[in-house]
Structure formats: C-alpha cells, structure tokens
Amino acid sequence: MTVAADFTRLYGTAPDGVWAAPGRVNLIGEYTDFNDGFVLPMALPHTAVAAVARRDDGVLRVHSADVEEGVVQLDVDALEPRSGAGWAAYPAGVVRALREAGHPVTGADIHLASTVPTGAGLSSSAALEVVTALALDELYGLGLTRPELARLAQRAENDFVGVPCGVMDQMASACAAPGHALFLDTRDLSYRQVPFDLGAVGLRLLVVDTRVKHALGDGAYAERRAGCEAGARALGVRALRDVPYVHLPDALARLSDPTVRRYVRHVVSDDERVRRTIELLDAGEVRKVGPVLTEGHASLRDDLRVSCAELDLAVEAANAAGALGARMTGGGFGGSAVVLVEATGPQGADVVAAAVEKAFAEAGFTAPRIFEAVPSEGARRL
C-alpha cells in the first residue's frame, strides 16, 4: 500500500494502521444542516487515506502527499485555533477537539493522501477530519460512535479552522453506506440508509466540477448562517426546521428584512424538497427526483444567492441536453453541480456531459471535470 510505504519512508517506522474516509456529494438539502434540518448526501469513491502511528510524547507530526510542504510538527498541548496552520489545521483541529472532549490523545504521526477534489464542494476537509478522528479513536481505544466522531470532526472545523459548517459533511463521510444515500436529521443525528442504486434503473448521477474554487471562510457562508439564525429568532422558533412548510407564507409575511426572508424561504422549502425526494425514492420513482433537483437549484440561485455563472450554465446546459434534473451542490460560489441523467441513449450521460463541456467552451470558461458519483462506503480501516 503506497500510503503505508510512504509513511515508513517518511517517519522511519511502519504505521499502526491505514484508514480511509470519503468525500461526499449532497443530492438535496443545502444550507439546511445548520438549521437543524434534513439532508440527503452520499459518499463518493474518492477518499482521504491516512497512515497513522500513535505517539505518547505530546508530539503531532502531519504530512500530506498532496501539498508541497514537509512534515508539520506541532505540540498537542499548544494547539491554538486559527493559528495559520494551513491544511494541517484539519487533523490538528481533530486532535484538539478530542482532547477538549476529555480523550487522552497524546500525539501521532500521520501521513495523508487524498483523491477528493479540493475546492469542488465535495467535502475534502471533512474527509481529512473524519479519517483522522477514526484512526485516533481506534488507536486510543476511545470507543466513539460514528455520530460522535462526526460531531468532533465538525467541532474541529468550526472552532479550530474557523468555518461555521453544519454536521452533514462529517456525518456523510463517517456513516454512508455503499449503494445508498444517507437521510439525516441534523438535529438529533438520527439517520436512515435510503437505497439509491441508480444503475439498477438505468440512471447515472454526474458531478460537474466547475473548477471554480470557493473559500467558505471568507464570510459569505457565515453571513447566511447568521441570517438564518436571525430568521429563527424573529419567528420564535429554535431553528428554521421548526417552521412547517404549509405555514411558510405566513412566516415570510412576519419577516421585515428581505434578505432574511429569502434565506428562510430557501431553507424551509429545501427541507420540504428533501422530504419529497425521500418519498419518491421510497416509492421507486427515481426519475421524478430530477425536477426537484432543478427546483432546488433555482432556490439556491435566487433566494440564497450562492450560485455563480459556471454553476448556472452547468445546470442549464445539462437540462437543455435532456438531463432529468440538476442543481449546484455544496456551499456554492463555485464548486460542483449534480446532474441526474439516463445512463445511455440520445439524452444519456455521455450526451449530456458533452453538451456541458461544449457550453463551457463556448462561454470561455475553464473546462469542467465531469465524473460519475457512485454511492460508496463511509469511513473504514483498510
């Protein structure tokens, strides 16, 4: 195994084990997770892989095969949030979160390699956090559940890295099952594996990575979160998930701030779109999910305003070429779109992908990276 061999060359001893955690793509339910709402992500076959050895001297050493930087050495007693540690902040933040939760983590040597595209809205950071958390949980015998691991990984990103993300990405990476999407209630972290075998019904789900990079730490994500929380306070509810969809018009009429009103409309309606999607999947009506995706994109574009020209073009070109539906996925401002398509035929995956590539070329945009999203396995020891 290359990662293990590279670890040995790097640190001079063999690792105690090798673990993997996947990136994720979210089918539906965007910006709902920090509103105690519902999401429907699935794991990708792309993973962050970590070779790890336990240390008992208070030293944390981390190295990435994907970054032109040497080994980063840190003192576990002196890990400080937002300390400018770069990519190393993700594994370091996990160590700090574990220690703050009372777990006796005394150091580690870690070598990482990832195939999750960065900046594409596919949760490359959550994969790094979850693989680190899982490895340390096993090496230190902490006995944490998968939801507990996900919460600690989320805390690392919130408190140490400084991105106020919800828990969806980490839960998808930690808990997803192959051939399924993860129907997650982000309030109590209860979840259900929903069968999502597209090949069995002649469909495919494409990811269109626009190659437009976003930086969620730049304040736009935080501003929307703050706006949603302001909406919940104004409506007198714990979180926007507590606003019934049937009462949405009345709720909107009570909000004076037009920006907050838009945010509330998106979140409450996207929770409803998750519910509708689950109903369709449970009924075997997978093709009917397509229009729900496109409706969700319009909401993200017009109400939440987190799309961009490249994402809008990907959705428009895919649908014009015969896709069943499409929407941006992830935090937005770049990143990726998901496209539900027939596997073959005149409106099949290859035709739709070619149409999107042509549209990007004609617009003068960077060529997108297009690949199939296959629902894959969550975090595990290799």
C-alpha angles and dihedrals in degrees: 000000000000097000092053092046091048090050090054092049091047101046103022096239135071119264121251089235148328125246136183134204124183135229116237142221120209116225096194139341111072125186087001098105097075088047092062087254139134131282137178111205131155134202121255125221087243111098147181108232122200130191106200139182125188120242127195100194101080094256123129116194120183132180133176126205087206099058126068093231134102128241113312111218120199138174110239090212092056104045107140126192118250091006095151093256092147116205090351088069090079099061091032091053090054091053090050092047091051092049093047088053088058100259114142100234107163101180144297146208110234132184116186136193124176137191093186108113110244121229091014098108091252098118102253088160094053090051090055092048096046096046089051093047093048093049094049092044090057097039093050096037093235095155096216121169119235093254089050090052090050093050091051091048089050090050089054091056095042100044105023104032093031102231112131094216125158123240100260098097095050093044092051091050093047102039112025121123128211114262092017143089118224114240101202132186101205094199097067099008092239110151144180129206107234116200109247106170101156095174091062091061097039097257137121134198114219127198115212108200104199090197088228105135122222131195111208091189091069093090102257093100092044091050092055092047090051090049092052091049090050089052092052091050092049091051093046096239132126092237138348091261085074092065106095113229091230089058095047096107091054091047093051091050089059094056118089099185108083093205093052088046091057092048092050092048091053097047097046093045093046090054086054090049090055090052092049092048092052090050091052094047092047088051093049091245095132096152091058089063089074098078090047089058092051091048089052091053092054090053093049090047100044107025105029093027096209099128127095138206094270094050092046090050092049090054095043095046093046094050092045089054092054106273114156090230143321142195142171114266131204129018096329132213085112129334122102146332127210120223125195109210144163109265094233142000135067091318096034132131097274093049093048093046091051091050092053091048091049092049091051092049092049090050092051092243125145110271110266124234109236124191139154119264109221115187102246144181124290127232116323146152113264 
